[in-house]
Amino acid sequence: MIGLFKRLLGRKDDEEPGDERLEDLKADFKARYHSFRLLLNANSSALETMTEMEEALRGLRPFGMHFIRAAATRVCTSVFTLVRHLDDLAPGRHPRLMERFGDIRAEINTLLGLSPADQDGPLTVRLHDLDRGSTDQAGAKMANLGEIASGLGCRVPAGFVVTSRAQRQFLAHEGLQESIDAMIQGMPHEEPDELQRLSSAIQQRIINAPLPGDVASEIRTRCQEMAEERGEELRLAVRSSSLAEDGGESSFAGQYRTVLNVWLENVCEVYKEVVASKYSPQAMAYRLHRGIPDDAASMAVGCLEMVRSRSGGVAYSVDPLDPGSESLTIDAAWGLARAVVDGGGGADVFRVHRREGRVTGRHVAEKTHRYVCRADEGVIREPLPPDLAREPSLTEEQILELARVTMELERHFGQPQDVEWAFDHAGQLLILQSRPVTALERSRARGPAPEDVRGAARLLSGGVTASPGAACGEVRLVLRDADALSFPKGAILVLRQPLPRRAVLLSRASAVIAEEGGAAGHLANVAREFGIPAVFGLQDALRKLRNGQLVTLDADRGAVYDGRCEVLLRRAAPQRTLMEGTLVHERLRQVAELILPLNLLAPEDVDFRVRNCKTLHDITRFCHQKAVEEMFSLSKGDGFPERAAKQLVTPQSPMQFWIINLDDGFRKEVRDPTVRLSNIRSVPMLALWTGMMAIPWEGPPPVNAGGFLSVMFEATMNPHLDPASDTKYRVRNYFMISHNFCSLQSRFGFHFCLVEALVSERHTQNYVAFRFKGGAADSMRRTARARFVADILERFDFRCDIREDSLTARVKDAGREFMEERLKVLGYMVIHTRQIDMIMADPPAVARARRKMLADLREIVPGISDSSE
């Protein structure tokens, strides 16, 4: 017995060191602890960044490539620090670890290298030489227009395209793209005012930059060719055609710049303005919200002959708000289509039966003005002559011709189309754009009839549904650009005119209301893509609504109610996740595969080796485990951890605990081999200890024959459960402490646990981590116990992950009181989960244990309640 006792203490009679030797060991241990503490900080930082990536993978909030690059960089830096400090603790013991880290980091860097290869090809292409296979060169907008001209024979404007290769060559010139990327990475742009400043700086830099000589020369040559063909008085419409634009999921409707009525000698300068609009606030916000990396949005630019429209507008081959109907819809206005797409001035709406080709409905608006081209004034807005204000902007024949062509476009492209069109003064139809209709899955949600809304005053009604759904929020009027800079998250955006540039606020708004506009406008398109309820054409909205007023918008019925109307909100269709299916989300998933999965679970397994580290999480787990072993292993030759450890003296505990004071965990230093609880000042240890000792453990639960036989069989088959065996599990229960830090490595019964906590006044640094594994029952019961423990911890804000019978739980970023209460919960669970794996096949016994534990926890921490309540 004496020999066993000495072996448990880890020393022999002739191993007692002298005071001088002990002081040397203390100095060595202090240096090692410094490396260990830095390793723990890096471990916490790595896990925190991994948690951010896991949350981003849920797709519930927008993020861009800058988030992925920044997160990957942070986690690589943290893991590199882990590896370096493990080598400080165990020099030369894991020589392949840094090499493995380097291999994984290289794979991550390859995935993050998103810049497309500089493709061979022309700098400019004539529009009629394009087809839909030219998307990589010309963008979908211009490629589709070329396809319409060559494949369908429909009239489109003459012109040419400055290709995406030209844009890449322009931005690569004199390091312009590198400086833009550095600005995006280095400047915050989550808030509207930050985004505005960043956007302005980038756009100005692009506009001021010189065009490469060959790009400028190509543009001038094409303009000269057009002048010779069409006449010197030719004017152009210079339009964006981004490679990410006009896709099936992302339209970028109105997010980039279009400049109309451009003189030929000004095309090069206007081209730079259109390229710069790639970094407009609304375009940057749109890409962020839709998960499109900047690298995937190279800008081709169309230079088309300006069409002097007598009437123009938008046609949908299906009703975007009710795709199950048989209706094709047309929004039309006098003059340019701008009156429709910018949502101002009123528009006529016509409905045509898709199969029968007959007009089934018409609404002729009282139109107030039109947009027209003037030779010396560009595009102007002028009042309509009185004889046109109430006249339909399309004849019956024009409506049917436009409907026929729109259906031909749907059949040709194989999906519903959103078509921008114009009739010139000769009465000829020209197609200006055709793209897939986005967000068709958001069909009209049938909300309750107004009479079903009890106890709510209806403030406004009669608007046009631009995007379906219902939402509640505080009103925020945005009448000027300055109002947009302070727009709060969750507010309802109220506008006079639904201008496309207000799309920059859609990622923050819960809904949109506008006094003007209709369902065919660019902002309506984007609102439907984002799933933001919107009502346009709601007269008197600016007069009747005030800033800060809480209202509920019923977009399906074009009405606004005072206060919060739960009946409307409950019946509204839930919004889909923002990011799933996007390019950025997919890239994050690929990067996360090299970072997040945890394959190294049990240190005792033979596979717990460097060569099996497949992810950065594996390396993190490996480094943490090996560092703990280095600090606390009792097999070290100098035996310092045991010699420095003090046995805790307390009448409460039925178990023995040893304390290692890392820095300032004691109120005063002691030379005796024991320390009293009253001398402990470690904040997290005292909280954990309170939970451990609050309610005495009543012993193993009553177990049936099956549970007893399971334990007996496992104990005979698993040598690690033999108390006499010489394994790494034959260890003491150790606390390692400082004033704000605590680490507990312990064996309770047949299971093993590790608790690590940092609790200070700085809540952003606080965390509690818990690992739990093992047991004496069969694997089914052990796994069930891990799930049982996780279920209770999750009720108290812990985030849990289970792999077989191994549980990890974590809570972080909260104040001191919050963290202390969760440590009390954890302390109770550490003690009271002993041997309950034996009852996990007995549902009534499990239910009784759960009820008792929850009742005990409410008594221990009466100030908190579990999240199920």
Secondary structure as GFF3:
##gff-version 3
##sequence-region A 1 869
A	DSSP	alpha_helix	2	9	.	.	.	ID=ss1
A	DSSP	three_ten_helix	13	15	.	.	.	ID=ss2
A	DSSP	alpha_helix	19	57	.	.	.	ID=ss3
A	DSSP	alpha_helix	65	89	.	.	.	ID=ss4
A	DSSP	alpha_helix	97	112	.	.	.	ID=ss5
A	DSSP	beta_strand	124	126	.	.	.	ID=ss6
A	DSSP	three_ten_helix	127	129	.	.	.	ID=ss7
A	DSSP	three_ten_helix	132	134	.	.	.	ID=ss8
A	DSSP	alpha_helix	135	147	.	.	.	ID=ss9
A	DSSP	pi_helix	148	152	.	.	.	ID=ss10
A	DSSP	beta_strand	159	162	.	.	.	ID=ss11
A	DSSP	alpha_helix	164	172	.	.	.	ID=ss12
A	DSSP	three_ten_helix	173	175	.	.	.	ID=ss13
A	DSSP	alpha_helix	176	186	.	.	.	ID=ss14
A	DSSP	alpha_helix	192	208	.	.	.	ID=ss15
A	DSSP	alpha_helix	213	230	.	.	.	ID=ss16
A	DSSP	beta_strand	236	242	.	.	.	ID=ss17
A	DSSP	beta_strand	258	262	.	.	.	ID=ss18
A	DSSP	three_ten_helix	264	266	.	.	.	ID=ss19
A	DSSP	alpha_helix	267	276	.	.	.	ID=ss20
A	DSSP	three_ten_helix	277	279	.	.	.	ID=ss21
A	DSSP	alpha_helix	281	290	.	.	.	ID=ss22
A	DSSP	three_ten_helix	294	296	.	.	.	ID=ss23
A	DSSP	beta_strand	299	305	.	.	.	ID=ss24
A	DSSP	beta_strand	309	316	.	.	.	ID=ss25
A	DSSP	beta_strand	327	334	.	.	.	ID=ss26
A	DSSP	alpha_helix	338	341	.	.	.	ID=ss27
A	DSSP	beta_strand	348	353	.	.	.	ID=ss28
A	DSSP	beta_strand	359	363	.	.	.	ID=ss29
A	DSSP	beta_strand	369	374	.	.	.	ID=ss30
A	DSSP	beta_strand	378	383	.	.	.	ID=ss31
A	DSSP	alpha_helix	386	389	.	.	.	ID=ss32
A	DSSP	alpha_helix	396	413	.	.	.	ID=ss33
A	DSSP	beta_strand	417	424	.	.	.	ID=ss34
A	DSSP	beta_strand	429	436	.	.	.	ID=ss35
A	DSSP	three_ten_helix	450	452	.	.	.	ID=ss36
A	DSSP	beta_strand	458	460	.	.	.	ID=ss37
A	DSSP	beta_strand	464	467	.	.	.	ID=ss38
A	DSSP	beta_strand	470	477	.	.	.	ID=ss39
A	DSSP	alpha_helix	481	484	.	.	.	ID=ss40
A	DSSP	beta_strand	492	495	.	.	.	ID=ss41
A	DSSP	three_ten_helix	500	505	.	.	.	ID=ss42
A	DSSP	beta_strand	511	514	.	.	.	ID=ss43
A	DSSP	alpha_helix	522	530	.	.	.	ID=ss44
A	DSSP	beta_strand	534	536	.	.	.	ID=ss45
A	DSSP	alpha_helix	541	544	.	.	.	ID=ss46
A	DSSP	beta_strand	550	554	.	.	.	ID=ss47
A	DSSP	beta_strand	559	562	.	.	.	ID=ss48
A	DSSP	alpha_helix	566	571	.	.	.	ID=ss49
A	DSSP	alpha_helix	583	593	.	.	.	ID=ss50
A	DSSP	three_ten_helix	610	612	.	.	.	ID=ss51
A	DSSP	alpha_helix	616	632	.	.	.	ID=ss52
A	DSSP	alpha_helix	640	644	.	.	.	ID=ss53
A	DSSP	beta_strand	646	649	.	.	.	ID=ss54
A	DSSP	beta_strand	657	661	.	.	.	ID=ss55
A	DSSP	beta_strand	674	676	.	.	.	ID=ss56
A	DSSP	three_ten_helix	677	679	.	.	.	ID=ss57
A	DSSP	alpha_helix	683	693	.	.	.	ID=ss58
A	DSSP	alpha_helix	705	717	.	.	.	ID=ss59
A	DSSP	three_ten_helix	719	721	.	.	.	ID=ss60
A	DSSP	beta_strand	733	737	.	.	.	ID=ss61
A	DSSP	beta_strand	741	748	.	.	.	ID=ss62
A	DSSP	beta_strand	751	758	.	.	.	ID=ss63
A	DSSP	three_ten_helix	763	765	.	.	.	ID=ss64
A	DSSP	beta_strand	767	774	.	.	.	ID=ss65
A	DSSP	alpha_helix	779	795	.	.	.	ID=ss66
A	DSSP	beta_strand	799	803	.	.	.	ID=ss67
A	DSSP	beta_strand	806	812	.	.	.	ID=ss68
A	DSSP	alpha_helix	816	832	.	.	.	ID=ss69
A	DSSP	three_ten_helix	836	839	.	.	.	ID=ss70
A	DSSP	alpha_helix	843	860	.	.	.	ID=ss71
###
